[in-house]
Amino acid sequence: RRIRRLAVLIRVSGLVLDLLLPARCAACARPGRGLCPTCLRAAAGLRFVDGAPARLGPGVLALAPFVYDGVIARAIRSVKTPGRHAAAAWLGELLWAEMAPRMGVAATWPRTWIPSTRARLRARGAEIPRLLAGTDARCLLRRVHQVGEQKTRAAHERRTGPWGDFHCEQPVPYGVVMVDDVRTTGATAAAAATALREAGAARVLAITLAAVRNPNESSA
C-alpha cells in the first residue's frame, strides 16, 4: 500500500511539473512543443528507410520509424523525467505521423501498450508507452512478473528474459497495435505479443518510436 501511495504521489508530482514548466523541445530543451525545427531536421536523418521490419514470431511484425540515436535517443530519455512527460504525447504524434503510411489495415486496429515494471513506473512517474500510444489506447496487457531492467542484461539474456511476464485478462481483437518506446532485441515485444495471441489476437503489429540498429552492441 505504501508503494502504491508513493507511485501515485510521483505521478501527481510529474503532472504538476508538466503544468508548471514551460513546453520545451524534448531533445534540446529549447522553448517549443515536441521537437523543435532544428531537432526535427536532425531526426529526419535518423529515419529507417524501410521502417526496420522484424518478425518477432508467428503473426507478429515489429516496425520503427527512427534509429535509436542522436536527437531521438535524447528525446526518449528526456520524456522519462518527471516534468517532461507531456512531451511524450507530442512524440506520440510524431510516431503516428511517421507510421500511418506504413500501417495499412492495421491503422484501424485498437492500440495498446507494453506495461512498465512497477519499479520503472515509480522511477518515472508515468507510463511512457501509454502516452506514446495515444488517448484512445486500450489497456490489454498486465505484467505478472516484475523482472529487472532489460538494459542491464547481455543481449543473449534479453532474448529470453521477459518470456511469461505478460498476461491478458480479456479476449482481444483479431489485430492489435502494440506500442513501446524502444526496440532492442525485440524480446519484450515478442513476449507481450505472445500474451496477446494467446488471448485471441491473430496479428500483432509492434510499433516503437525507435529501434537499436545493432542490439548486440547496445546498452539502451
C-alpha positions as CSV (number, residue, x, y, z in Angstrom):
1,R,0.0,0.0,0.0
2,R,2.8,2.4,0.8
3,I,4.4,1.7,-2.6
4,R,1.2,2.4,-4.4
5,R,0.8,5.7,-2.5
6,L,4.4,6.6,-3.4
7,A,3.7,5.8,-7.1
8,V,0.6,7.9,-7.1
9,L,2.5,10.8,-5.4
10,I,5.2,10.6,-8.1
11,R,2.7,10.6,-10.9
12,V,0.8,13.5,-9.5
13,S,4.1,15.4,-8.9
14,G,5.1,14.8,-12.5
15,L,1.7,16.0,-13.8
16,V,2.0,19.2,-11.7
17,L,5.5,19.8,-13.1
18,D,4.2,19.3,-16.6
19,L,1.7,22.0,-16.0
20,L,4.1,24.5,-14.3
21,L,7.1,24.1,-16.5
22,P,7.1,25.8,-20.0
23,A,6.9,23.5,-23.0
24,R,10.4,22.7,-24.4
25,C,11.9,20.6,-27.1
26,A,12.2,17.0,-25.9
27,A,15.7,16.7,-27.3
28,C,17.4,20.0,-26.7
29,A,15.2,21.8,-24.2
30,R,14.7,24.9,-26.4
31,P,11.3,26.5,-26.0
32,G,8.7,24.7,-28.1
33,R,6.4,21.8,-28.4
34,G,7.6,18.2,-29.1
35,L,10.8,18.6,-31.2
36,C,12.0,22.0,-32.3
37,P,12.6,22.6,-36.1
38,T,16.3,22.0,-35.7
39,C,15.8,18.7,-33.9
40,L,13.1,17.7,-36.4
41,R,15.6,18.2,-39.2
42,A,18.2,16.1,-37.4
43,A,15.6,13.4,-36.7
44,A,14.9,13.2,-40.5
45,G,18.5,11.9,-40.8
46,L,17.7,9.1,-38.4
47,R,14.7,7.6,-40.3
48,F,14.8,4.0,-41.2
49,V,14.0,3.8,-44.9
50,D,12.1,0.6,-44.6
51,G,10.7,1.0,-41.1
52,A,13.1,-1.5,-39.6
53,P,10.8,-4.5,-40.0
54,A,11.4,-7.6,-37.8
55,R,9.4,-10.8,-37.5
56,L,9.2,-11.5,-33.8
57,G,7.1,-14.6,-34.1
58,P,4.1,-16.0,-35.9
59,G,1.8,-13.2,-36.8
60,V,4.0,-10.6,-35.1
61,L,5.7,-7.8,-37.0
62,A,7.7,-5.0,-35.5
63,L,8.3,-1.6,-37.1
64,A,10.0,1.6,-36.0
65,P,10.4,4.9,-37.8
66,F,13.7,6.0,-36.3
67,V,17.1,4.8,-35.2
68,Y,17.7,5.0,-31.5
69,D,20.5,7.6,-31.7
70,G,21.1,11.3,-31.6
71,V,18.1,13.6,-31.0
72,I,15.7,10.7,-31.0
73,A,17.6,8.9,-28.2
74,R,17.9,12.2,-26.2
75,A,14.2,12.9,-26.6
76,I,13.2,9.4,-25.4
77,R,15.4,9.7,-22.4
78,S,14.2,13.2,-21.6
79,V,10.4,12.3,-21.5
80,K,11.1,9.7,-18.8
81,T,12.0,12.6,-16.5
82,P,9.2,14.0,-14.2
83,G,8.1,17.3,-15.5
84,R,8.8,16.3,-19.1
85,H,6.1,13.7,-19.6
86,A,3.9,15.9,-21.7
87,A,6.4,15.8,-24.5
88,A,5.8,12.0,-24.7
89,A,2.4,12.7,-26.1
90,W,3.9,15.0,-28.7
91,L,6.4,12.3,-29.6
92,G,3.4,10.0,-30.0
93,E,2.0,12.4,-32.6
94,L,5.3,12.3,-34.5
95,L,5.3,8.5,-34.2
96,W,1.8,8.1,-35.8
97,A,2.5,10.7,-38.4
98,E,5.6,8.7,-39.5
99,M,3.9,5.2,-39.2
100,A,0.4,5.9,-40.6
101,P,1.5,5.5,-44.3
102,R,3.1,2.1,-43.5
103,M,0.3,0.5,-41.4
104,G,-2.3,-0.3,-44.0
105,V,-5.3,-2.1,-42.4
106,A,-3.5,-2.1,-39.1
107,A,-4.3,1.6,-38.8
108,T,-7.9,0.5,-37.9
109,W,-6.8,-1.9,-35.2
110,P,-7.0,-1.0,-31.5
111,R,-3.8,0.2,-29.8
112,T,-2.4,-1.0,-26.6
113,W,1.0,-0.6,-24.9
114,I,3.6,-2.7,-23.2
115,P,3.2,-2.0,-19.4
116,S,6.3,-1.0,-17.5
117,T,7.6,-2.7,-14.4
118,R,6.4,-1.2,-11.1
119,A,10.0,-0.1,-10.3
120,R,10.3,1.7,-13.6
121,L,6.8,3.3,-13.2
122,R,7.8,4.5,-9.7
123,A,11.1,6.0,-11.0
124,R,9.5,7.8,-14.0
125,G,6.1,8.7,-12.6
126,A,4.4,8.0,-15.9
127,E,3.7,5.1,-18.3
128,I,5.7,6.4,-21.3
129,P,4.5,3.7,-23.8
130,R,0.9,4.6,-22.9
131,L,1.5,8.2,-23.6
132,L,3.1,7.3,-27.0
133,A,0.1,5.1,-27.8
134,G,-2.4,7.9,-27.6
135,T,-5.5,8.8,-25.6
136,D,-7.7,6.1,-27.3
137,A,-5.3,3.2,-26.5
138,R,-6.8,0.3,-24.5
139,C,-5.2,-1.5,-21.6
140,L,-5.0,-5.1,-22.7
141,L,-1.8,-6.3,-21.0
142,R,-0.6,-6.6,-17.5
143,R,2.7,-7.7,-16.1
144,V,2.6,-10.8,-14.0
145,H,6.3,-10.9,-13.2
146,Q,8.4,-7.9,-12.3
147,V,11.8,-8.6,-13.8
148,G,14.8,-6.4,-13.6
149,E,15.8,-3.9,-16.2
150,Q,16.4,-5.4,-19.7
151,K,19.2,-2.8,-20.4
152,T,21.3,-4.3,-17.6
153,R,21.4,-7.7,-19.3
154,A,23.6,-9.1,-22.0
155,A,21.9,-9.4,-25.4
156,H,21.5,-13.2,-25.2
157,E,19.8,-12.8,-21.8
158,R,17.4,-10.1,-23.1
159,R,16.1,-12.5,-25.7
160,T,14.8,-14.9,-23.1
161,G,14.3,-12.7,-20.0
162,P,10.8,-11.4,-20.5
163,W,9.0,-14.7,-21.5
164,G,6.0,-15.3,-19.4
165,D,6.0,-11.8,-17.9
166,F,2.7,-10.7,-19.5
167,H,-0.9,-11.7,-19.4
168,C,-4.2,-10.7,-20.9
169,E,-7.3,-11.0,-18.7
170,Q,-9.8,-10.4,-21.5
171,P,-10.3,-11.6,-25.1
172,V,-8.6,-9.4,-27.6
173,P,-9.5,-8.5,-31.2
174,Y,-8.1,-10.2,-34.3
175,G,-5.5,-7.5,-34.8
176,V,-3.7,-5.3,-32.2
177,V,-1.2,-2.5,-32.5
178,M,1.2,-2.7,-29.5
179,V,3.3,0.3,-28.6
180,D,6.6,0.7,-26.7
181,D,9.4,3.4,-26.8
182,V,12.5,1.5,-27.9
183,R,13.1,-1.9,-29.5
184,T,16.5,-3.6,-28.8
185,T,16.4,-7.4,-29.3
186,G,12.6,-7.4,-29.6
187,A,12.3,-9.9,-26.7
188,T,10.0,-7.8,-24.6
189,A,7.7,-7.1,-27.5
190,A,7.7,-10.8,-28.5
191,A,6.8,-11.8,-25.0
192,A,4.0,-9.3,-24.8
193,A,2.7,-10.2,-28.3
194,T,2.6,-13.9,-27.2
195,A,0.2,-13.0,-24.4
196,L,-2.0,-11.1,-26.9
197,R,-2.0,-14.0,-29.3
198,E,-2.9,-16.5,-26.5
199,A,-5.9,-14.2,-25.7
200,G,-7.1,-14.3,-29.3
201,A,-5.1,-11.9,-31.5
202,A,-4.1,-13.4,-34.8
203,R,-1.9,-10.4,-35.8
204,V,0.1,-8.1,-33.7
205,L,2.0,-5.0,-35.0
206,A,4.6,-3.9,-32.5
207,I,5.5,-0.3,-33.1
208,T,8.2,1.6,-31.2
209,L,9.4,5.2,-31.7
210,A,12.9,3.9,-32.3
211,A,14.9,0.7,-32.7
212,V,18.5,0.0,-31.9
213,R,20.5,-0.6,-35.1
214,N,22.7,-3.2,-33.6
215,P,21.2,-4.6,-30.4
216,N,24.3,-6.8,-29.7
217,E,26.3,-3.7,-29.1
218,S,23.7,-1.5,-27.3
219,S,23.0,-1.0,-23.6
220,A,19.9,1.1,-24.4
